[in-house]
Amino acid sequence: MDIIRSPKRVGYAFVPMQRMEKVYSPNKAMRAGTIFPELNITIDEYERGLYNGK
């Protein structure tokens, strides 16, 4: 029997506070996975600190 000693982390999340300023249309939001354009970034952009929008 295998014993799991400690789970490994597979990712991380960062959820900044959002203001309802700009939002995507429903169709675009479904494609992007978010209604907030400033959250629609790649992991590379996030890791470089570019999470304030494009």
N, CA, C, O and CB atoms as a CASP TS submission, in Angstrom:
PFRMAT TS
TARGET T0000
AUTHOR 0000-0000-0000
METHOD Language model
MODEL 1
PARENT N/A
ATOM      1  N   MET     1       0.845  -1.182   0.000  1.00  0.00           N
ATOM      2  CA  MET     1       0.000   0.000   0.000  1.00  0.00           C
ATOM      3  C   MET     1       0.889   1.243   0.000  1.00  0.00           C
ATOM      4  O   MET     1       1.832   1.351   0.784  1.00  0.00           O
ATOM      5  CB  MET     1      -0.961  -0.001   1.224  1.00  0.00           C
ATOM      6  N   ASP     2       0.569   2.179  -0.896  1.00  0.00           N
ATOM      7  CA  ASP     2       1.311   3.444  -0.948  1.00  0.00           C
ATOM      8  C   ASP     2       0.727   4.438   0.046  1.00  0.00           C
ATOM      9  O   ASP     2      -0.490   4.554   0.190  1.00  0.00           O
ATOM     10  CB  ASP     2       1.285   4.037  -2.374  1.00  0.00           C
ATOM     11  N   ILE     3       1.603   5.141   0.717  1.00  0.00           N
ATOM     12  CA  ILE     3       1.170   6.164   1.673  1.00  0.00           C
ATOM     13  C   ILE     3       1.549   7.527   1.116  1.00  0.00           C
ATOM     14  O   ILE     3       2.705   7.761   0.764  1.00  0.00           O
ATOM     15  CB  ILE     3       1.809   5.938   3.086  1.00  0.00           C
ATOM     16  N   ILE     4       0.585   8.413   1.038  1.00  0.00           N
ATOM     17  CA  ILE     4       0.846   9.783   0.592  1.00  0.00           C
ATOM     18  C   ILE     4       1.267  10.586   1.809  1.00  0.00           C
ATOM     19  O   ILE     4       0.481  10.775   2.737  1.00  0.00           O
ATOM     20  CB  ILE     4      -0.413  10.423  -0.106  1.00  0.00           C
ATOM     21  N   ARG     5       2.491  11.053   1.806  1.00  0.00           N
ATOM     22  CA  ARG     5       3.015  11.770   2.973  1.00  0.00           C
ATOM     23  C   ARG     5       2.651  13.243   2.966  1.00  0.00           C
ATOM     24  O   ARG     5       2.190  13.775   3.975  1.00  0.00           O
ATOM     25  CB  ARG     5       4.515  11.626   3.038  1.00  0.00           C
ATOM     26  N   SER     6       2.851  13.897   1.847  1.00  0.00           N
ATOM     27  CA  SER     6       2.420  15.288   1.746  1.00  0.00           C
ATOM     28  C   SER     6       2.118  15.574   0.279  1.00  0.00           C
ATOM     29  O   SER     6       2.912  15.235  -0.598  1.00  0.00           O
ATOM     30  CB  SER     6       3.510  16.274   2.309  1.00  0.00           C
ATOM     31  N   PRO     7       0.986  16.188   0.017  1.00  0.00           N
ATOM     32  CA  PRO     7       0.634  16.469  -1.376  1.00  0.00           C
ATOM     33  C   PRO     7       1.551  17.524  -1.985  1.00  0.00           C
ATOM     34  O   PRO     7       1.979  18.460  -1.310  1.00  0.00           O
ATOM     35  CB  PRO     7      -0.820  16.928  -1.472  1.00  0.00           C
ATOM     36  N   LYS     8       1.840  17.357  -3.259  1.00  0.00           N
ATOM     37  CA  LYS     8       2.645  18.354  -3.962  1.00  0.00           C
ATOM     38  C   LYS     8       1.726  19.424  -4.517  1.00  0.00           C
ATOM     39  O   LYS     8       0.581  19.157  -4.880  1.00  0.00           O
ATOM     40  CB  LYS     8       3.483  17.706  -5.097  1.00  0.00           C
ATOM     41  N   ARG     9       2.237  20.615  -4.575  1.00  0.00           N
ATOM     42  CA  ARG     9       1.468  21.717  -5.130  1.00  0.00           C
ATOM     43  C   ARG     9       1.553  21.660  -6.650  1.00  0.00           C
ATOM     44  O   ARG     9       2.635  21.521  -7.221  1.00  0.00           O
ATOM     45  CB  ARG     9       1.979  23.082  -4.593  1.00  0.00           C
ATOM     46  N   VAL    10       0.406  21.768  -7.289  1.00  0.00           N
ATOM     47  CA  VAL    10       0.381  21.700  -8.748  1.00  0.00           C
ATOM     48  C   VAL    10       0.114  23.052  -9.393  1.00  0.00           C
ATOM     49  O   VAL    10       0.164  23.180 -10.617  1.00  0.00           O
ATOM     50  CB  VAL    10      -0.664  20.713  -9.199  1.00  0.00           C
ATOM     51  N   GLY    11      -0.165  24.043  -8.591  1.00  0.00           N
ATOM     52  CA  GLY    11      -0.423  25.367  -9.143  1.00  0.00           C
ATOM     53  C   GLY    11      -0.690  26.365  -8.037  1.00  0.00           C
ATOM     54  O   GLY    11      -0.580  26.052  -6.852  1.00  0.00           O
ATOM     55  N   TYR    12      -1.038  27.559  -8.441  1.00  0.00           N
ATOM     56  CA  TYR    12      -1.334  28.605  -7.482  1.00  0.00           C
ATOM     57  C   TYR    12      -2.372  29.537  -8.093  1.00  0.00           C
ATOM     58  O   TYR    12      -2.567  29.555  -9.308  1.00  0.00           O
ATOM     59  CB  TYR    12      -0.047  29.382  -7.078  1.00  0.00           C
ATOM     60  N   ALA    13      -3.017  30.289  -7.262  1.00  0.00           N
ATOM     61  CA  ALA    13      -4.044  31.213  -7.743  1.00  0.00           C
ATOM     62  C   ALA    13      -3.792  32.600  -7.160  1.00  0.00           C
ATOM     63  O   ALA    13      -3.323  32.749  -6.032  1.00  0.00           O
ATOM     64  CB  ALA    13      -5.465  30.710  -7.365  1.00  0.00           C
ATOM     65  N   PHE    14      -4.109  33.586  -7.946  1.00  0.00           N
ATOM     66  CA  PHE    14      -4.061  34.970  -7.490  1.00  0.00           C
ATOM     67  C   PHE    14      -5.340  35.618  -7.986  1.00  0.00           C
ATOM     68  O   PHE    14      -5.593  35.656  -9.190  1.00  0.00           O
ATOM     69  CB  PHE    14      -2.769  35.732  -8.013  1.00  0.00           C
ATOM     70  N   VAL    15      -6.138  36.122  -7.078  1.00  0.00           N
ATOM     71  CA  VAL    15      -7.408  36.731  -7.460  1.00  0.00           C
ATOM     72  C   VAL    15      -7.451  38.153  -6.908  1.00  0.00           C
ATOM     73  O   VAL    15      -7.823  38.369  -5.755  1.00  0.00           O
ATOM     74  CB  VAL    15      -8.619  35.890  -6.937  1.00  0.00           C
ATOM     75  N   PRO    16      -7.066  39.122  -7.742  1.00  0.00           N
ATOM     76  CA  PRO    16      -7.091  40.512  -7.271  1.00  0.00           C
ATOM     77  C   PRO    16      -8.525  41.037  -7.163  1.00  0.00           C
ATOM     78  O   PRO    16      -9.442  40.505  -7.789  1.00  0.00           O
ATOM     79  CB  PRO    16      -6.274  41.408  -8.215  1.00  0.00           C
ATOM     80  N   MET    17      -8.697  42.065  -6.377  1.00  0.00           N
ATOM     81  CA  MET    17     -10.000  42.715  -6.297  1.00  0.00           C
ATOM     82  C   MET    17     -10.311  43.359  -7.649  1.00  0.00           C
ATOM     83  O   MET    17      -9.444  43.979  -8.266  1.00  0.00           O
ATOM     84  CB  MET    17     -10.029  43.775  -5.149  1.00  0.00           C
ATOM     85  N   GLN    18     -11.543  43.209  -8.097  1.00  0.00           N
ATOM     86  CA  GLN    18     -11.933  43.799  -9.365  1.00  0.00           C
ATOM     87  C   GLN    18     -13.002  44.857  -9.143  1.00  0.00           C
ATOM     88  O   GLN    18     -13.823  44.765  -8.230  1.00  0.00           O
ATOM     89  CB  GLN    18     -12.434  42.722 -10.332  1.00  0.00           C
ATOM     90  N   ARG    19     -12.965  45.841  -9.986  1.00  0.00           N
ATOM     91  CA  ARG    19     -14.034  46.827 -10.032  1.00  0.00           C
ATOM     92  C   ARG    19     -14.803  46.576 -11.312  1.00  0.00           C
ATOM     93  O   ARG    19     -14.226  46.181 -12.325  1.00  0.00           O
ATOM     94  CB  ARG    19     -13.483  48.300  -9.965  1.00  0.00           C
ATOM     95  N   MET    20     -16.082  46.799 -11.267  1.00  0.00           N
ATOM     96  CA  MET    20     -16.917  46.580 -12.450  1.00  0.00           C
ATOM     97  C   MET    20     -16.775  47.760 -13.391  1.00  0.00           C
ATOM     98  O   MET    20     -17.685  48.579 -13.516  1.00  0.00           O
ATOM     99  CB  MET    20     -18.402  46.373 -12.057  1.00  0.00           C
ATOM    100  N   GLU    21     -15.633  47.845 -14.049  1.00  0.00           N
ATOM    101  CA  GLU    21     -15.410  48.902 -15.028  1.00  0.00           C
ATOM    102  C   GLU    21     -15.647  48.348 -16.418  1.00  0.00           C
ATOM    103  O   GLU    21     -16.737  48.489 -16.973  1.00  0.00           O
ATOM    104  CB  GLU    21     -13.983  49.484 -14.906  1.00  0.00           C
ATOM    105  N   LYS    22     -14.631  47.721 -16.980  1.00  0.00           N
ATOM    106  CA  LYS    22     -14.758  47.116 -18.298  1.00  0.00           C
ATOM    107  C   LYS    22     -15.098  45.644 -18.126  1.00  0.00           C
ATOM    108  O   LYS    22     -14.502  44.955 -17.297  1.00  0.00           O
ATOM    109  CB  LYS    22     -13.456  47.294 -19.130  1.00  0.00           C
ATOM    110  N   VAL    23     -16.046  45.170 -18.901  1.00  0.00           N
ATOM    111  CA  VAL    23     -16.371  43.744 -18.907  1.00  0.00           C
ATOM    112  C   VAL    23     -16.581  43.294 -20.346  1.00  0.00           C
ATOM    113  O   VAL    23     -16.976  44.076 -21.210  1.00  0.00           O
ATOM    114  CB  VAL    23     -17.635  43.450 -18.045  1.00  0.00           C
ATOM    115  N   TYR    24     -16.306  42.014 -20.579  1.00  0.00           N
ATOM    116  CA  TYR    24     -16.522  41.434 -21.896  1.00  0.00           C
ATOM    117  C   TYR    24     -18.008  41.189 -22.137  1.00  0.00           C
ATOM    118  O   TYR    24     -18.799  41.086 -21.200  1.00  0.00           O
ATOM    119  CB  TYR    24     -15.735  40.127 -22.043  1.00  0.00           C
ATOM    120  N   SER    25     -18.364  41.101 -23.405  1.00  0.00           N
ATOM    121  CA  SER    25     -19.714  40.670 -23.770  1.00  0.00           C
ATOM    122  C   SER    25     -19.864  39.209 -23.341  1.00  0.00           C
ATOM    123  O   SER    25     -18.857  38.527 -23.154  1.00  0.00           O
ATOM    124  CB  SER    25     -19.981  40.846 -25.322  1.00  0.00           C
ATOM    125  N   PRO    26     -21.080  38.717 -23.182  1.00  0.00           N
ATOM    126  CA  PRO    26     -21.254  37.323 -22.754  1.00  0.00           C
ATOM    127  C   PRO    26     -20.539  36.310 -23.653  1.00  0.00           C
ATOM    128  O   PRO    26     -19.924  35.372 -23.146  1.00  0.00           O
ATOM    129  CB  PRO    26     -22.724  36.991 -22.708  1.00  0.00           C
ATOM    130  N   ASN    27     -20.606  36.480 -24.973  1.00  0.00           N
ATOM    131  CA  ASN    27     -19.947  35.532 -25.876  1.00  0.00           C
ATOM    132  C   ASN    27     -18.428  35.565 -25.716  1.00  0.00           C
ATOM    133  O   ASN    27     -17.791  34.514 -25.652  1.00  0.00           O
ATOM    134  CB  ASN    27     -20.322  35.836 -27.328  1.00  0.00           C
ATOM    135  N   LYS    28     -17.852  36.749 -25.653  1.00  0.00           N
ATOM    136  CA  LYS    28     -16.403  36.868 -25.495  1.00  0.00           C
ATOM    137  C   LYS    28     -15.974  36.359 -24.122  1.00  0.00           C
ATOM    138  O   LYS    28     -14.920  35.734 -23.999  1.00  0.00           O
ATOM    139  CB  LYS    28     -15.955  38.330 -25.689  1.00  0.00           C
ATOM    140  N   ALA    29     -16.769  36.615 -23.098  1.00  0.00           N
ATOM    141  CA  ALA    29     -16.455  36.141 -21.747  1.00  0.00           C
ATOM    142  C   ALA    29     -16.425  34.618 -21.696  1.00  0.00           C
ATOM    143  O   ALA    29     -15.571  34.043 -21.021  1.00  0.00           O
ATOM    144  CB  ALA    29     -17.478  36.682 -20.736  1.00  0.00           C
ATOM    145  N   MET    30     -17.336  33.959 -22.393  1.00  0.00           N
ATOM    146  CA  MET    30     -17.343  32.498 -22.417  1.00  0.00           C
ATOM    147  C   MET    30     -16.086  31.958 -23.097  1.00  0.00           C
ATOM    148  O   MET    30     -15.534  30.948 -22.659  1.00  0.00           O
ATOM    149  CB  MET    30     -18.597  31.981 -23.135  1.00  0.00           C
ATOM    150  N   ARG    31     -15.634  32.609 -24.150  1.00  0.00           N
ATOM    151  CA  ARG    31     -14.415  32.172 -24.843  1.00  0.00           C
ATOM    152  C   ARG    31     -13.174  32.431 -23.992  1.00  0.00           C
ATOM    153  O   ARG    31     -12.250  31.618 -23.979  1.00  0.00           O
ATOM    154  CB  ARG    31     -14.281  32.889 -26.198  1.00  0.00           C
ATOM    155  N   ALA    32     -13.150  33.561 -23.280  1.00  0.00           N
ATOM    156  CA  ALA    32     -11.979  33.944 -22.483  1.00  0.00           C
ATOM    157  C   ALA    32     -11.942  33.260 -21.118  1.00  0.00           C
ATOM    158  O   ALA    32     -10.867  33.092 -20.542  1.00  0.00           O
ATOM    159  CB  ALA    32     -11.956  35.446 -22.292  1.00  0.00           C
ATOM    160  N   GLY    33     -13.100  32.865 -20.597  1.00  0.00           N
ATOM    161  CA  GLY    33     -13.150  32.255 -19.271  1.00  0.00           C
ATOM    162  C   GLY    33     -13.220  33.262 -18.138  1.00  0.00           C
ATOM    163  O   GLY    33     -13.064  32.897 -16.973  1.00  0.00           O
ATOM    164  N   THR    34     -13.453  34.529 -18.467  1.00  0.00           N
ATOM    165  CA  THR    34     -13.585  35.586 -17.468  1.00  0.00           C
ATOM    166  C   THR    34     -14.357  36.746 -18.085  1.00  0.00           C
ATOM    167  O   THR    34     -14.323  36.942 -19.300  1.00  0.00           O
ATOM    168  CB  THR    34     -12.188  36.057 -16.953  1.00  0.00           C
ATOM    169  N   ILE    35     -15.049  37.511 -17.251  1.00  0.00           N
ATOM    170  CA  ILE    35     -15.709  38.710 -17.780  1.00  0.00           C
ATOM    171  C   ILE    35     -14.809  39.928 -17.674  1.00  0.00           C
ATOM    172  O   ILE    35     -15.103  40.973 -18.255  1.00  0.00           O
ATOM    173  CB  ILE    35     -17.019  38.969 -17.041  1.00  0.00           C
ATOM    174  N   PHE    36     -13.701  39.797 -16.926  1.00  0.00           N
ATOM    175  CA  PHE    36     -12.816  40.928 -16.693  1.00  0.00           C
ATOM    176  C   PHE    36     -11.617  40.891 -17.643  1.00  0.00           C
ATOM    177  O   PHE    36     -10.796  39.980 -17.535  1.00  0.00           O
ATOM    178  CB  PHE    36     -12.342  40.937 -15.239  1.00  0.00           C
ATOM    179  N   PRO    37     -11.486  41.844 -18.568  1.00  0.00           N
ATOM    180  CA  PRO    37     -10.357  41.849 -19.496  1.00  0.00           C
ATOM    181  C   PRO    37      -8.993  41.861 -18.791  1.00  0.00           C
ATOM    182  O   PRO    37      -8.036  41.273 -19.295  1.00  0.00           O
ATOM    183  CB  PRO    37     -10.462  43.047 -20.409  1.00  0.00           C
ATOM    184  N   GLU    38      -8.897  42.516 -17.645  1.00  0.00           N
ATOM    185  CA  GLU    38      -7.608  42.589 -16.959  1.00  0.00           C
ATOM    186  C   GLU    38      -7.165  41.242 -16.389  1.00  0.00           C
ATOM    187  O   GLU    38      -5.996  41.078 -16.038  1.00  0.00           O
ATOM    188  CB  GLU    38      -7.678  43.609 -15.847  1.00  0.00           C
ATOM    189  N   LEU    39      -8.077  40.280 -16.292  1.00  0.00           N
ATOM    190  CA  LEU    39      -7.701  38.950 -15.817  1.00  0.00           C
ATOM    191  C   LEU    39      -7.413  37.991 -16.962  1.00  0.00           C
ATOM    192  O   LEU    39      -7.015  36.851 -16.721  1.00  0.00           O
ATOM    193  CB  LEU    39      -8.796  38.382 -14.941  1.00  0.00           C
ATOM    194  N   ASN    40      -7.602  38.416 -18.173  1.00  0.00           N
ATOM    195  CA  ASN    40      -7.391  37.562 -19.342  1.00  0.00           C
ATOM    196  C   ASN    40      -5.929  37.651 -19.785  1.00  0.00           C
ATOM    197  O   ASN    40      -5.608  38.300 -20.780  1.00  0.00           O
ATOM    198  CB  ASN    40      -8.341  37.970 -20.504  1.00  0.00           C
ATOM    199  N   ILE    41      -5.045  36.983 -19.024  1.00  0.00           N
ATOM    200  CA  ILE    41      -3.609  37.026 -19.313  1.00  0.00           C
ATOM    201  C   ILE    41      -3.056  35.605 -19.311  1.00  0.00           C
ATOM    202  O   ILE    41      -3.683  34.685 -18.784  1.00  0.00           O
ATOM    203  CB  ILE    41      -2.853  37.913 -18.274  1.00  0.00           C
ATOM    204  N   THR    42      -1.892  35.437 -19.899  1.00  0.00           N
ATOM    205  CA  THR    42      -1.237  34.135 -19.891  1.00  0.00           C
ATOM    206  C   THR    42      -0.478  33.952 -18.581  1.00  0.00           C
ATOM    207  O   THR    42      -0.250  34.912 -17.846  1.00  0.00           O
ATOM    208  CB  THR    42      -0.283  33.992 -21.101  1.00  0.00           C
ATOM    209  N   ILE    43      -0.091  32.713 -18.297  1.00  0.00           N
ATOM    210  CA  ILE    43       0.683  32.453 -17.080  1.00  0.00           C
ATOM    211  C   ILE    43       2.033  33.167 -17.150  1.00  0.00           C
ATOM    212  O   ILE    43       2.553  33.615 -16.128  1.00  0.00           O
ATOM    213  CB  ILE    43       0.889  30.931 -16.876  1.00  0.00           C
ATOM    214  N   ASP    44       2.596  33.272 -18.346  1.00  0.00           N
ATOM    215  CA  ASP    44       3.863  33.984 -18.509  1.00  0.00           C
ATOM    216  C   ASP    44       3.712  35.460 -18.132  1.00  0.00           C
ATOM    217  O   ASP    44       4.562  36.014 -17.434  1.00  0.00           O
ATOM    218  CB  ASP    44       4.367  33.855 -19.960  1.00  0.00           C
ATOM    219  N   GLU    45       2.641  36.089 -18.589  1.00  0.00           N
ATOM    220  CA  GLU    45       2.393  37.496 -18.243  1.00  0.00           C
ATOM    221  C   GLU    45       2.181  37.652 -16.739  1.00  0.00           C
ATOM    222  O   GLU    45       2.655  38.614 -16.135  1.00  0.00           O
ATOM    223  CB  GLU    45       1.165  38.036 -19.011  1.00  0.00           C
ATOM    224  N   TYR    46       1.465  36.700 -16.138  1.00  0.00           N
ATOM    225  CA  TYR    46       1.245  36.738 -14.684  1.00  0.00           C
ATOM    226  C   TYR    46       2.566  36.646 -13.930  1.00  0.00           C
ATOM    227  O   TYR    46       2.818  37.420 -13.006  1.00  0.00           O
ATOM    228  CB  TYR    46       0.311  35.592 -14.248  1.00  0.00           C
ATOM    229  N   GLU    47       3.407  35.693 -14.331  1.00  0.00           N
ATOM    230  CA  GLU    47       4.670  35.501 -13.637  1.00  0.00           C
ATOM    231  C   GLU    47       5.602  36.704 -13.779  1.00  0.00           C
ATOM    232  O   GLU    47       6.445  36.942 -12.913  1.00  0.00           O
ATOM    233  CB  GLU    47       5.354  34.261 -14.155  1.00  0.00           C
ATOM    234  N   ARG    48       5.455  37.459 -14.863  1.00  0.00           N
ATOM    235  CA  ARG    48       6.269  38.664 -15.045  1.00  0.00           C
ATOM    236  C   ARG    48       5.630  39.883 -14.375  1.00  0.00           C
ATOM    237  O   ARG    48       6.178  40.982 -14.459  1.00  0.00           O
ATOM    238  CB  ARG    48       6.479  38.940 -16.538  1.00  0.00           C
ATOM    239  N   GLY    49       4.485  39.712 -13.715  1.00  0.00           N
ATOM    240  CA  GLY    49       3.850  40.805 -12.991  1.00  0.00           C
ATOM    241  C   GLY    49       2.976  41.703 -13.851  1.00  0.00           C
ATOM    242  O   GLY    49       2.731  42.857 -13.499  1.00  0.00           O
ATOM    243  N   LEU    50       2.508  41.180 -14.972  1.00  0.00           N
ATOM    244  CA  LEU    50       1.693  42.007 -15.866  1.00  0.00           C
ATOM    245  C   LEU    50       0.195  41.762 -15.651  1.00  0.00           C
ATOM    246  O   LEU    50      -0.558  41.689 -16.623  1.00  0.00           O
ATOM    247  CB  LEU    50       2.065  41.726 -17.329  1.00  0.00           C
ATOM    248  N   TYR    51      -0.244  41.634 -14.408  1.00  0.00           N
ATOM    249  CA  TYR    51      -1.645  41.338 -14.144  1.00  0.00           C
ATOM    250  C   TYR    51      -2.504  42.569 -13.956  1.00  0.00           C
ATOM    251  O   TYR    51      -3.548  42.479 -13.310  1.00  0.00           O
ATOM    252  CB  TYR    51      -1.754  40.482 -12.944  1.00  0.00           C
ATOM    253  N   ASN    52      -2.115  43.715 -14.487  1.00  0.00           N
ATOM    254  CA  ASN    52      -2.937  44.925 -14.435  1.00  0.00           C
ATOM    255  C   ASN    52      -3.649  45.181 -15.750  1.00  0.00           C
ATOM    256  O   ASN    52      -4.196  46.265 -15.952  1.00  0.00           O
ATOM    257  CB  ASN    52      -2.084  46.127 -14.074  1.00  0.00           C
ATOM    258  N   GLY    53      -3.655  44.218 -16.637  1.00  0.00           N
ATOM    259  CA  GLY    53      -4.301  44.387 -17.935  1.00  0.00           C
ATOM    260  C   GLY    53      -3.274  44.599 -19.023  1.00  0.00           C
ATOM    261  O   GLY    53      -2.090  44.806 -18.758  1.00  0.00           O
ATOM    262  N   LYS    54      -3.751  44.543 -20.251  1.00  0.00           N
ATOM    263  CA  LYS    54      -2.853  44.688 -21.404  1.00  0.00           C
ATOM    264  C   LYS    54      -2.876  46.093 -21.925  1.00  0.00           C
ATOM    265  O   LYS    54      -2.183  46.404 -22.894  1.00  0.00           O
ATOM    266  CB  LYS    54      -3.230  43.722 -22.515  1.00  0.00           C
TER
END
